[in-house]
Amino acid sequence: MRRKRKADSRIPRTRAAIRKAYLGLLGQKDAADITVTDVAQAAALDRKTIYNYYPSVSAILEELENELVHTVDGVVHESDFSRCEGDPFGFLQAITNAFNAHDELATPLLKKNKTSHVLDKLAALISVRVDGFLGKRVEPSKRPYTKLYADFLTSGIVSVYRDWVNAGMQQSLEEISKQVKLLIRSGVTSFIA
C-alpha cells in the first residue's frame, strides 16, 4: 500500500510571495520593465527559485491576468445581456464589483500599463458572449454580422471603461454608462448635436 505524500506547504507560500512581489513592482513600474532580478529581490528569493515556478516574468503577468479574467468571466457569464441591451450600467457595475472584490489583482493590472492585456482579454471574452446572445435573437440574414457587431460594441465599451479607470474614475459609472447608452442608440450624432 502506497502512502500519500504530504504536499509541501512551501510551494504555495513561495508562489504567493512571487506573485505579491510582482504585483508590488507593478505599482512602481511598467510590466515591460520588471526583471526576474527585480522579482527575486522583492520576494527575498533567488533568481533560480523564480525560474523554478515561472519560465519568465511575462508568465507571472499572464497567470495574474488570466486569474482576473477568469474571475470576471464568472460575472460576465451570469450577466443577463437582455437587460444590458439598452443600458450598459448593470453590466459595467457587475464588472466593476468583480474588480473591486479582487482589488489586489485588479488595481495593478488595470493601471496604465503597456504590457498588461487584461482588458483586451476581457473584451475578447465579452465579445464571444455578446455574439452568442445576439445570434439567438436576430433573424437568420443578420447572423453573419453578429460577431462584427459584438466586436465593435465590446471594444468600444471596454475602451471607455479603460479610459475611465486610467483617468481616475472621476465621473460616476452611471454617467459613463449614460454616455455609452447614448452612443449605442444614436451614434456620434447624439454627442455632436
Secondary structure, DSSP 8 states (H G I E B T S, - for coil): --------THHHHHHHHHHHHHHHHHTTS-GGG--HHHHHHHHT--HHHHHHH-SSHHHHHHHHHHHHHHHHHHHHHH--HHHHSS-THHHHHHHHHHHHHTHHHHHHHHSS-SS--HHHHHHHHHHHHHHHHHHTTS-GGGGGGHHHHHHHHHHHHHHHHHHHHHTTS-S-HHHHHHHHHHHHHHTTHHHH-
